[in-house]
Amino acid sequence: MIDFQSPEYNETVELRRKILRKPLGIDFSEDQLAKEGSDIHLGLYLHNVLVACLILTPEPEGKIKMRQVAVDAEFQGKGIGKKMIAFAEQWSSDNNYTYMHCNARKTAVPFYLQSKYIIVGDTFLEVNIPHLYMYKKLS
Ligand SMILES: CC(C)(COP(=O)(O)OP(=O)(O)OC[C@H]1O[C@@H](n2cnc3c(N)ncnc32)[C@H](O)[C@@H]1OP(=O)(O)O)[C@@H](O)C(=O)NCCC(=O)NCCS
């Protein structure tokens, strides 16, 4: 768990910028980052180096949105993303959230399917790339 605007939070912004924004030729606006104060920030460290992060945004009625899921390039495909979302689901369930959802990049849909997320609806564009809405009921 990482505090908003802490040095560790700044590391997550850098990782997200590198993995999720720069490849698309875009960056975060100050306004977008300012709104992250009420989010839950998770970081996964290996030997004191941040290798993965994600954000949880609490919503009404037991819902929680998972977003900004990023694993550093050289650590992808090693089970780190799966472990991180399992932790996020456990934390959410422990804190009485019952419904996790996300807007999944189409390229990442197989990853979420492996963790038993369900697709609803058709492809839509977000940050100019195709996404699908996915959810999972938490026990
Ligand atoms: C998508 C991402 C978060 C996945 O994390 P990861 O650590 O690479 O994934 P894992 O190694 O934990 O994979 C978990 C499972 O999903 C599968 N998987 C992961 N990415 C996949 C892909 N692109 N296609 C097919 N299967 C995939 C793995 O094979 C693995 O299956 P298994 O449980 O049967 O072994 C990571 O690759 C990433 O940061 N990608 C770039 C940014 C991104 O797209 N983020 C998601 C935005 S919605």
The ligand as a MOL file (V3000), in Angstrom:
LIG
                    3D

  0  0  0     0  0            999 V3000
M  V30 BEGIN CTAB
M  V30 COUNTS 48 50 0 0 0
M  V30 BEGIN ATOM
M  V30 1 C -0.9400 -6.9810 -18.8470 0
M  V30 2 C 0.0720 -7.1340 -17.7070 0
M  V30 3 C -0.3820 -6.2890 -16.5150 0
M  V30 4 C 0.0990 -8.5970 -17.2850 0
M  V30 5 O 1.0280 -8.7840 -16.2320 0
M  V30 6 P 2.1120 -9.9410 -16.3180 0
M  V30 7 O 2.8830 -9.9760 -15.0560 0
M  V30 8 O 2.8700 -9.7790 -17.5890 0
M  V30 9 O 1.1700 -11.2320 -16.4510 0
M  V30 10 P 1.3290 -12.6380 -15.6980 0
M  V30 11 O 2.7080 -13.1520 -15.9980 0
M  V30 12 O 0.9600 -12.4940 -14.2700 0
M  V30 13 O 0.2680 -13.5090 -16.4690 0
M  V30 14 C -0.8280 -14.1340 -15.7980 0
M  V30 15 C -1.5230 -15.0490 -16.7760 0
M  V30 16 O -2.0500 -14.2920 -17.8640 0
M  V30 17 C -1.4830 -14.7470 -19.1000 0
M  V30 18 N -1.1950 -13.5660 -19.9290 0
M  V30 19 C -0.6370 -12.4160 -19.5260 0
M  V30 20 N -0.5530 -11.5570 -20.5790 0
M  V30 21 C -1.0780 -12.2200 -21.6370 0
M  V30 22 C -1.2790 -11.8820 -23.0030 0
M  V30 23 N -0.9590 -10.6780 -23.4910 0
M  V30 24 N -1.8510 -12.8100 -23.8200 0
M  V30 25 C -2.1990 -14.0280 -23.3430 0
M  V30 26 N -2.0310 -14.4180 -22.0520 0
M  V30 27 C -1.4880 -13.5010 -21.2260 0
M  V30 28 C -0.2000 -15.4530 -18.7200 0
M  V30 29 O 0.1530 -16.4090 -19.6660 0
M  V30 30 C -0.5530 -16.0520 -17.3930 0
M  V30 31 O -1.2790 -17.2630 -17.5860 0
M  V30 32 P -1.1750 -18.4970 -16.5290 0
M  V30 33 O -1.8170 -18.0110 -15.2550 0
M  V30 34 O -1.9250 -19.5980 -17.2010 0
M  V30 35 O 0.2760 -18.7680 -16.3620 0
M  V30 36 C 1.5140 -6.7000 -18.1350 0
M  V30 37 O 1.9450 -7.5390 -19.1680 0
M  V30 38 C 1.6220 -5.2460 -18.5540 0
M  V30 39 O 1.8980 -4.3770 -17.7200 0
M  V30 40 N 1.4110 -4.9820 -19.8720 0
M  V30 41 C 1.5130 -3.6330 -20.4030 0
M  V30 42 C 0.5030 -2.6770 -19.8050 0
M  V30 43 C -0.9100 -3.1750 -19.8730 0
M  V30 44 O -1.3980 -3.5920 -20.9110 0
M  V30 45 N -1.6110 -3.0940 -18.7260 0
M  V30 46 C -2.9970 -3.4820 -18.6150 0
M  V30 47 C -3.8650 -2.3200 -18.9190 0
M  V30 48 S -5.5860 -2.7890 -18.8930 0
M  V30 END ATOM
M  V30 BEGIN BOND
M  V30 1 1 1 2
M  V30 2 1 2 3
M  V30 3 1 2 4
M  V30 4 1 2 36
M  V30 5 1 4 5
M  V30 6 1 5 6
M  V30 7 2 6 7
M  V30 8 1 6 8
M  V30 9 1 6 9
M  V30 10 1 9 10
M  V30 11 2 10 11
M  V30 12 1 10 12
M  V30 13 1 10 13
M  V30 14 1 13 14
M  V30 15 1 14 15
M  V30 16 1 15 16
M  V30 17 1 15 30
M  V30 18 1 16 17
M  V30 19 1 17 18
M  V30 20 1 17 28
M  V30 21 1 18 19
M  V30 22 1 18 27
M  V30 23 2 19 20
M  V30 24 1 20 21
M  V30 25 1 21 22
M  V30 26 2 21 27
M  V30 27 1 22 23
M  V30 28 2 22 24
M  V30 29 1 24 25
M  V30 30 2 25 26
M  V30 31 1 26 27
M  V30 32 1 28 29
M  V30 33 1 28 30
M  V30 34 1 30 31
M  V30 35 1 31 32
M  V30 36 2 32 33
M  V30 37 1 32 34
M  V30 38 1 32 35
M  V30 39 1 36 37
M  V30 40 1 36 38
M  V30 41 2 38 39
M  V30 42 1 38 40
M  V30 43 1 40 41
M  V30 44 1 41 42
M  V30 45 1 42 43
M  V30 46 2 43 44
M  V30 47 1 43 45
M  V30 48 1 45 46
M  V30 49 1 46 47
M  V30 50 1 47 48
M  V30 END BOND
M  V30 END CTAB
M  END
